[in-house]
């Protein structure tokens, strides 16, 4: 899938770069043998940031692929929805 909304794409890339920085920070914390609670707090923050980025991407995916009025191929769109649900771990 190609993100067509340049602003959404830039926002997603910024989020991912921020997450990348957070992960590097946790790596340093582990190397420095920082307090476990601090590390867990940062890991929880990373998990939340990844979830937020995922939701933003899913919204773009839904708008581009599932709600695409130009594609009247309902079986194709239903398969896209099934694929999305499988990726999210909500279906078999």
N, C-alpha and C positions, 0 to 999 in steps of 0.2 A: 504494500500500500504506500502510495506517495502522498504525503501531507500537502494539501493544496493551499491551506491557509498559512501564509508565511509567518504571521504573528504567532499563531498556535505552535508552529514548528520551532520558532525562536524561543518561546516560553518553555517548551518541552526540553530543548537543548540546554537552556539555563538551569532548569531543575535537575537534569541529569548531571551537569557539571558540578552543581552544588552537592549532590549526593556523592559524586566521585570524591570531592574534597572531604566530605564527612567520613567516608570509608578510609581515606588516607589518614585522617585524624585518629580514627579508632586503631588503625594499624600502629601508629606511633604510640598511642596510649598503652597498647598491649606490650610493645617493645620496651617502653619505659616502666612497665609493671605498675601502672596507675591503679587506683582503687577500683575494685570490681563494680561497685555501684555506679561510678562515673562512666565506666565502659558500657554497662548495661543501659544506662540512660541514653548514651549516644547511639547505641544499637537500636533502641526503641525509636529514637528520633529518625534514624535512617529508614527503619521499617515504615514509619508514617510518611516520610518523604517519598519512598518508592510507591506506596499505595496511592498517594496523591498524583504522582506522575502517571501511574497506571490508569487511574480514573480519567485523567485529562486525555490520555491517548485513546482510551476506550470511547470517550465521547466523540472524538474526531473520527474514529473508525466507524462508529454507528452513523454519524452524519454523512460520511463519504460513501460507505458501502451498503448499509442497511436501509437508509432513508433516501437513497438515490432514486429520484423519480424518473430519470432517463432509462433506468434498467427495469423493465417491466417483467423480467424473468423471475417470477415468484419462487420457483423451486431453487434457483440460484441464491436468492436472498435468504431463503429458509436455511440453506446449507451454510451460508455465511454466519447466520445466527447460531446454528448448531456448533460450528467450529469455534465461535467466540465462547460459547458456554463451556465447551470442552477445555479450552485454554484457561478459562477461569476456574476450572475444577468443579463446576456446578452440574455437570452431566456426564454420562458415560461416553 
